[in-house]
Amino acid sequence: MEYRREFLKKSLVSALAVWAGTGILGAAAGNLHIVRKGDTLSKIAQRYGTTVKTLKQTNGLKNDVIKVGQKLKLPASVLGAATGIHVVSKGETLSSIASQYGTSVQKLKSSNGLSSDLIKVGQELTVPDRSNTDLLVPVVAATNRIRVDSTRWRYVVCHHSAIEAGNAEVYGKAHKRRGMEHGLAYHFVIGNGRDSGDGEIEIGPRWTKQLRGGHVRSTRVNDSGIGICIVGNLQNRAPTARQRLAMNQLLDFLREGYTRRGVSVTVHKRVDKNHTVCPGRHFPYGDLDRFA
């Protein structure tokens, strides 16, 4: 058992280094995040499925100011996700714990044989394996905080940005300047490692506020379609491995319980025919075959 725990601990630290792009060199570096350019406490908390308050308490921070190169300790709950055990603290609920670990209340209940939502302080809960869902942590946390009408969403439409630079914030400002009332036309943006993390899924206000999309010409599809944009020009290159992984994880997550049964998972050029080449010749179209 001790060997297994140590193995899982080392595996987590290694995975976090890749996941967050931190440059952690191994278990000796501890459970750390090294601040990158553009990082904020809010972004870091979202990336690891925790809260700004918890990050500040863990690191003894009196304000939200951080600097590039600063080492931040990650809450014990992040490590707990790898060991598979969470000890319930005062004030916690299944919903708050699910958000913390990037899973769902139903999966927590199933993993622990719970027939109700009742838990007690000190209770040990088995956390579902999230080794393949780390990229989804911010998406799950954000989605757990809103009410999604799954009967509304009939389409999920994949796009590329057609340029290598940018992220959700940049595109949102550009779309606002073009007169789009709600800014960012997409619900999700998947970074390429340039202006956001490689494979990082950024959640737009159209998802958190459950607003119609603005990503295609078809009013019908915009009204009931979720837009996902992969950063990069996929006419010239394929998405990175992590972008592709993030896209497929996100598609499966959305189909699992947040879209209409029989949802159409498609791409921009198949919606607006003879109008665009989006998402480009190097988009992995075969990844969508499972939804046919």
Order of alpha helices (4+ residues) and beta strands (2+ residues): alpha-beta-alpha-alpha-beta-alpha-beta-alpha-alpha-beta-alpha-beta-alpha-beta-beta-alpha-alpha-beta-alpha-beta-alpha
